[in-house]
């Protein structure tokens, strides 16, 4: 097995926890007690609540709450939470339906094109413009250029150029 490098050792030392190191008994005892008290603070109220609700239906279960308001409050919170769950579910389902419909419409209406044909169209158009008006470097570096009447483009000339070279995606 290869010996760890200095980078490996430094990377492993990015974090440390004294609780798991050797020694530090005071820290371990204190943190363990805090952890146990925390779990007791969670488990005891849940147990008392569940046993009190259950004891209202079964008299053999020990009862911690002897007043009716606690049971009424618990049922009220249950109804409130059920109502909130129903509203959240309705919102989630409605938004899912709306988003799915919107996505389907956008995908159907979004213009798609063949990327291979697109590259061929760019090359064909560059060649057409070079034949018609001169090379790209000349066109880009000329300040004033007078277009001859025979150089004017017809309305659908570029579309017809694509059709002649079978690069018209609109009719596919």
Backbone as numpy.savetxt, mean C-alpha at the origin, in Angstrom:
# Nx Ny Nz CAx CAy CAz Cx Cy Cz
34.94 -23.28 10.19 34.09 -22.09 10.19 34.98 -20.85 10.19
34.67 -19.86 9.30 35.53 -18.68 9.22 35.40 -17.82 10.46
36.49 -17.16 10.78 36.52 -16.26 11.93 35.73 -14.99 11.60
34.86 -14.52 12.53 34.08 -13.30 12.24 34.99 -12.08 12.07
34.64 -11.24 11.11 35.41 -10.03 10.87 35.00 -8.94 11.85
35.73 -7.84 11.83 35.41 -6.71 12.71 34.04 -6.13 12.38
33.70 -6.10 11.08 32.37 -5.60 10.68 31.26 -6.47 11.24
31.47 -7.79 11.20 30.45 -8.70 11.74 30.26 -8.47 13.24
31.35 -8.31 13.95 31.26 -8.08 15.40 30.59 -6.75 15.69
30.97 -5.68 14.94 30.34 -4.37 15.15 28.86 -4.40 14.80
28.51 -5.12 13.74 27.11 -5.20 13.33 26.28 -5.93 14.41
26.87 -6.93 15.04 26.16 -7.66 16.08 26.00 -6.84 17.35
26.82 -5.82 17.54 26.78 -5.01 18.75 25.92 -3.76 18.60
25.07 -3.71 17.58 24.25 -2.53 17.38 23.20 -2.36 18.47
22.81 -3.45 19.11 21.84 -3.37 20.19 22.26 -4.36 21.27
21.86 -4.06 22.48 22.16 -4.96 23.59 21.06 -4.81 24.63
20.90 -5.85 25.46 19.90 -5.83 26.51 20.55 -6.40 27.76
20.71 -5.56 28.75 21.39 -5.98 29.98 20.61 -7.07 30.70
19.31 -7.18 30.47 18.50 -8.21 31.12 19.02 -9.61 30.78
19.47 -9.81 29.53 19.91 -11.13 29.10 21.41 -11.34 29.27
22.14 -10.32 29.70 23.56 -10.48 29.99 23.74 -11.20 31.32
24.93 -11.70 31.54 25.21 -12.33 32.84 25.28 -11.23 33.89
24.82 -11.58 35.09 24.79 -10.60 36.17 23.52 -9.77 36.11
23.61 -8.54 36.60 22.47 -7.59 36.59 21.24 -8.17 37.29
21.43 -8.81 38.45 20.31 -9.48 39.12 19.24 -8.50 39.59
19.61 -7.35 40.04 18.62 -6.36 40.47 17.72 -5.94 39.32
18.33 -5.71 38.16 17.55 -5.33 36.97 16.61 -6.46 36.55
17.11 -7.69 36.58 16.28 -8.84 36.19 15.09 -9.01 37.12
15.30 -8.89 38.41 14.21 -9.06 39.39 13.19 -7.94 39.21
13.68 -6.69 39.11 12.77 -5.55 38.96 11.94 -5.66 37.68
12.56 -5.98 36.55 11.82 -6.07 35.29 10.87 -7.27 35.27
11.24 -8.36 35.90 10.36 -9.52 35.97 9.12 -9.20 36.81
9.31 -8.51 37.93 8.17 -8.12 38.78 7.24 -7.18 38.02
7.80 -6.20 37.31 6.98 -5.26 36.53 6.21 -6.01 35.44
6.85 -6.97 34.79 6.17 -7.76 33.76 5.02 -8.58 34.33
5.23 -9.20 35.48 4.17 -10.02 36.12 3.02 -9.13 36.57
3.32 -7.99 37.18 2.26 -7.06 37.61 1.47 -6.57 36.39
2.16 -6.31 35.30 1.47 -5.87 34.08 0.51 -6.94 33.57
0.95 -8.18 33.54 0.06 -9.25 33.08 -1.10 -9.46 34.04
-0.87 -9.33 35.33 -1.97 -9.44 36.30 -2.97 -8.32 36.07
-2.49 -7.11 35.76 -3.38 -5.98 35.51 -4.21 -6.19 34.25
-3.78 -7.05 33.37 -4.56 -7.36 32.17 -5.52 -8.52 32.43
-5.03 -9.57 33.05 -5.81 -10.81 33.19 -6.92 -10.68 34.23
-6.66 -10.03 35.37 -7.66 -9.96 36.44 -8.93 -9.23 36.00
-8.89 -8.04 35.40 -10.14 -7.40 34.99 -10.92 -8.21 33.94
-10.20 -8.85 33.04 -10.89 -9.67 32.03 -11.57 -10.84 32.71
-10.90 -11.50 33.64 -11.49 -12.64 34.35 -12.70 -12.21 35.17
-12.59 -11.11 35.89 -13.71 -10.62 36.71 -14.91 -10.30 35.82
-14.67 -9.64 34.70 -15.77 -9.27 33.80 -16.43 -10.50 33.22
-15.63 -11.44 32.72 -16.19 -12.65 32.10 -16.97 -13.46 33.14
-16.41 -13.65 34.34 -17.12 -14.42 35.38 -18.40 -13.73 35.83
-18.39 -12.40 35.92 -19.60 -11.69 36.34 -20.70 -11.80 35.29
-20.34 -11.70 34.02 -21.34 -11.85 32.96 -21.85 -13.28 32.95
-20.96 -14.22 33.06 -21.34 -15.64 33.02 -22.20 -16.00 34.23
-21.91 -15.39 35.39 -22.67 -15.72 36.60 -24.11 -15.22 36.53
-24.38 -14.25 35.67 -25.77 -13.79 35.54 -26.62 -14.84 34.84
-26.00 -15.77 34.11 -26.72 -16.84 33.43 -26.61 -18.17 34.17
-25.58 -18.35 34.99 -25.37 -19.60 35.72 -25.11 -19.26 37.19
-26.00 -19.63 38.11 -25.85 -19.24 39.52 -24.70 -19.96 40.24
-24.11 -21.00 39.67 -23.03 -21.73 40.32 -21.66 -21.04 40.16
-21.60 -20.04 39.29 -20.35 -19.31 39.05 -20.26 -18.18 40.09
-19.07 -17.98 40.69 -18.96 -16.88 41.67 -19.18 -15.53 41.00
-19.91 -14.69 41.71 -20.29 -13.38 41.16 -19.48 -12.28 41.85
-18.81 -11.45 41.01 -18.03 -10.34 41.55 -18.83 -9.05 41.55
-19.70 -8.90 40.54 -20.56 -7.72 40.47 -21.92 -8.10 41.02
-22.40 -7.35 41.99 -23.71 -7.63 42.54 -24.70 -6.53 42.16
-24.35 -5.71 41.21 -25.24 -4.63 40.82 -25.55 -4.76 39.33
-26.76 -4.36 39.00 -27.27 -4.53 37.64 -26.63 -3.57 36.63
-26.15 -2.42 37.10 -25.60 -1.41 36.21 -24.36 -1.92 35.45
-23.54 -2.75 36.12 -22.34 -3.28 35.48 -22.69 -4.16 34.28
-23.71 -5.00 34.45 -24.13 -5.86 33.34 -24.75 -5.04 32.23
-25.56 -4.06 32.60 -26.18 -3.19 31.60 -25.11 -2.43 30.81
-24.10 -1.94 31.51 -23.02 -1.20 30.86 -22.25 -2.10 29.90
-21.97 -3.31 30.34 -21.24 -4.25 29.48 -22.04 -4.57 28.22
-23.33 -4.80 28.36 -24.18 -5.07 27.19 -24.26 -3.84 26.28
-24.35 -2.65 26.87 -24.39 -1.42 26.09 -23.11 -1.25 25.27
-21.96 -1.49 25.90 -20.69 -1.38 25.18 -20.62 -2.43 24.08
-21.14 -3.63 24.35 -21.17 -4.67 23.32 -22.01 -4.25 22.12
-23.18 -3.65 22.38 -24.04 -3.17 21.29 -23.35 -2.04 20.54
-22.71 -1.13 21.27 -21.99 -0.03 20.64 -20.85 -0.53 19.76
-20.10 -1.50 20.24 -19.00 -2.06 19.45 -19.53 -2.82 18.23
-20.63 -3.53 18.39 -21.23 -4.22 17.25 -21.68 -3.22 16.18
-22.27 -2.11 16.62 -22.69 -1.07 15.69 -21.48 -0.47 14.96
-20.41 -0.19 15.70 -19.19 0.35 15.08 -18.60 -0.64 14.08
-18.62 -1.92 14.43 -18.11 -2.95 13.52 -18.96 -3.00 12.25
-20.28 -2.90 12.40 -21.16 -2.92 11.23 -20.89 -1.71 10.32
-20.73 -0.53 10.90 -20.43 0.66 10.10 -19.08 0.54 9.40
-18.08 0.07 10.12 -16.75 -0.08 9.52 -16.78 -1.12 8.40
-17.51 -2.20 8.60 -17.64 -3.23 7.55 -18.36 -2.67 6.33
-19.44 -1.93 6.56 -20.18 -1.33 5.46 -19.29 -0.35 4.68
-18.53 0.46 5.38 -17.62 1.40 4.73 -16.57 0.65 3.91
-15.97 -0.39 4.49 -14.92 -1.14 3.79 -15.46 -1.82 2.53
-16.63 -2.43 2.64 -17.22 -3.11 1.48 -17.60 -2.10 0.41
-18.20 -0.99 0.81 -18.60 0.05 -0.15 -17.38 0.62 -0.88
-16.33 0.94 -0.13 -15.13 1.50 -0.77 -14.47 0.48 -1.69
-14.51 -0.80 -1.33 -13.94 -1.84 -2.20 -14.71 -1.91 -3.51
-16.03 -1.88 -3.44 -16.85 -1.92 -4.65 -16.58 -0.69 -5.52
-16.54 0.49 -4.90 -16.28 1.72 -5.66 -14.92 1.66 -6.33
-13.90 1.25 -5.60 -12.55 1.20 -6.17 -12.47 0.17 -7.30
-13.11 -0.98 -7.14 -13.08 -2.00 -8.20 -13.76 -1.49 -9.46
-14.90 -0.83 -9.32 -15.59 -0.28 -10.49 -14.75 0.80 -11.16
-14.15 1.66 -10.35 -13.32 2.73 -10.90 -12.11 2.15 -11.64
-11.50 1.14 -11.06 -10.34 0.51 -11.69 -10.73 -0.15 -13.01
-11.87 -0.84 -13.04 -12.31 -1.48 -14.28 -12.58 -0.45 -15.38
-13.20 0.67 -15.02 -13.46 1.71 -16.01 -12.17 2.31 -16.55
-11.22 2.57 -15.66 -9.97 3.18 -16.09 -9.19 2.22 -16.98
-9.16 0.95 -16.62 -8.42 -0.02 -17.43 -9.06 -0.17 -18.80
-10.38 -0.15 -18.87 -11.06 -0.28 -20.16 -10.86 0.96 -21.03
-10.81 2.14 -20.42 -10.72 3.37 -21.19 -9.29 3.83 -21.42
-8.35 3.32 -20.68 -6.98 3.78 -20.79 -6.40 3.34 -22.12
-5.82 4.26 -22.87 -5.26 3.87 -24.16 -4.03 2.99 -23.97
-4.02 1.90 -24.67 -2.88 1.00 -24.61 -2.20 1.01 -25.96
-0.93 0.75 -25.98 -0.19 0.73 -27.23 0.89 -0.33 -27.14
1.32 -0.73 -28.29 2.36 -1.73 -28.40 3.71 -1.02 -28.29
4.51 -1.32 -27.25 5.76 -0.58 -27.08 6.76 -0.83 -28.21
6.70 -1.99 -28.83 7.60 -2.26 -29.96 7.21 -1.37 -31.14
5.92 -1.28 -31.42 5.44 -0.40 -32.48 5.74 1.07 -32.15
5.66 1.42 -30.87 5.94 2.80 -30.47 7.39 3.16 -30.82
8.30 2.28 -30.56 9.71 2.54 -30.89 9.88 2.63 -32.41
9.21 1.76 -33.15 9.30 1.80 -34.61 8.69 3.10 -35.14
7.58 3.56 -34.53 6.96 4.82 -34.95 7.91 5.99 -34.72
8.60 5.99 -33.58 9.55 7.07 -33.30 10.66 7.09 -34.35
11.17 5.92 -34.68 12.24 5.85 -35.68 11.73 6.28 -37.06
10.51 5.82 -37.42 9.92 6.18 -38.71 9.68 7.69 -38.79
9.16 8.27 -37.71 8.89 9.71 -37.70 10.19 10.51 -37.75
11.22 10.05 -37.04 12.52 10.74 -37.10 13.08 10.71 -38.52
12.97 9.57 -39.19 13.45 9.46 -40.57 12.63 10.35 -41.51
11.30 10.37 -41.31 10.41 11.19 -42.13 10.76 12.68 -41.98
10.96 13.12 -40.73 11.29 14.53 -40.49 12.67 14.87 -41.04
13.62 13.93 -40.94 14.96 14.18 -41.49 14.89 14.31 -43.01
14.10 13.45 -43.67 13.96 13.54 -45.13 13.26 14.84 -45.53
12.30 15.26 -44.74 11.46 16.41 -45.09 12.12 17.75 -44.76
12.76 17.82 -43.55 13.26 19.11 -43.07 14.76 19.13 -42.79
15.45 18.05 -43.01 16.88 18.00 -42.72 17.14 17.20 -41.45
18.41 16.91 -41.21 18.71 16.06 -40.05 18.40 16.78 -38.73
18.34 16.00 -37.63 17.91 16.52 -36.33 18.86 17.59 -35.82
20.15 17.41 -36.01 21.12 18.39 -35.52 20.92 19.74 -36.22
20.68 19.70 -37.51 20.43 20.94 -38.27 19.17 21.63 -37.76
18.10 20.85 -37.58 16.81 21.43 -37.13 16.91 22.02 -35.73
17.66 21.39 -34.86 17.74 21.84 -33.48 18.65 23.05 -33.30
19.59 23.27 -34.22 20.54 24.36 -34.06 20.29 25.54 -35.01
19.23 25.49 -35.79 18.91 26.58 -36.70 17.97 27.54 -36.01
18.30 28.84 -36.07 17.44 29.84 -35.44 16.24 30.18 -36.30
16.44 30.39 -37.57 15.36 30.78 -38.47 15.34 29.80 -39.63
14.15 29.29 -39.90 14.02 28.35 -41.01 12.71 28.65 -41.73
12.76 28.82 -43.00 11.57 29.11 -43.79 11.10 27.80 -44.42
9.88 27.41 -44.09 9.31 26.18 -44.63 8.77 26.46 -46.02
9.19 25.64 -46.97 8.70 25.77 -48.34 7.28 25.24 -48.40
6.46 25.76 -49.30 5.06 25.30 -49.36 4.93 23.79 -49.56
5.83 23.16 -50.30 5.72 21.72 -50.53 6.15 20.91 -49.29
6.76 21.58 -48.30 7.16 20.88 -47.07 6.05 20.85 -46.02
5.00 21.61 -46.21 3.90 21.62 -45.25 3.30 20.22 -45.15
2.86 19.88 -43.96 2.26 18.56 -43.73 0.76 18.62 -43.99
0.24 17.55 -44.60 -1.20 17.42 -44.74 -1.78 17.08 -43.36
-3.08 17.22 -43.24 -3.74 17.01 -41.95 -3.48 15.62 -41.38
-3.62 14.58 -42.17 -3.48 13.21 -41.67 -2.23 12.53 -42.20
-1.24 13.28 -42.55 -0.07 12.70 -43.21 0.70 11.74 -42.30
0.87 12.07 -41.04 1.60 11.19 -40.13 0.79 9.93 -39.85
-0.52 10.07 -39.70 -1.38 8.90 -39.50 -1.31 7.98 -40.72
-1.32 8.55 -41.90 -1.21 7.76 -43.12 0.15 7.09 -43.23
1.19 7.76 -42.76 2.53 7.18 -42.75 2.56 5.94 -41.85
1.92 6.03 -40.70 1.85 4.88 -39.80 1.06 3.74 -40.45
-0.04 4.06 -41.10 -0.86 3.03 -41.75 -0.10 2.35 -42.88
0.68 3.09 -43.65 1.44 2.52 -44.76 2.50 1.54 -44.25
3.01 1.78 -43.05 4.06 0.92 -42.48 3.51 -0.06 -41.44
2.18 -0.21 -41.39 1.52 -1.13 -40.45 1.90 -0.87 -39.00
1.96 0.38 -38.63 2.30 0.77 -37.26 1.15 1.53 -36.60
-0.05 1.38 -37.11 -1.21 2.11 -36.59 -1.90 1.24 -35.53
-1.68 1.54 -34.27 -2.29 0.76 -33.16 -3.77 1.05 -33.00
-4.24 2.17 -33.51 -5.65 2.54 -33.33 -6.56 1.56 -34.05
-6.17 1.08 -35.18 -7.01 0.17 -35.95 -6.78 -1.29 -35.61
-5.88 -1.59 -34.69 -5.62 -2.99 -34.32 -6.75 -3.57 -33.53
